[in-house]
Amino acid sequence: MTAVDWQLVPVFVVIAAAVVYLGLMVQRSWKASKSGCGGGCGCASKASRTAAENRQATLISGDELTSRLRSPRDS
């Protein structure tokens, strides 16, 4: 075995481990529950209701927008 041959074994092991890891992550994301715990306890409906209530738009005042602008004198 030459020096390059024995280095290929760990390289293939690392690549195989990365492929397995990525495959598990893809499978987990596809099979993930959409909301709630999936136990039928009603937490999904509570979560979607509170999320809808929290979607109110918050506006930023003009003073807050311009407070971080630098004037030409500050440079």
Long-range contacts (C-beta under 8 A, 24 or more apart in sequence): none
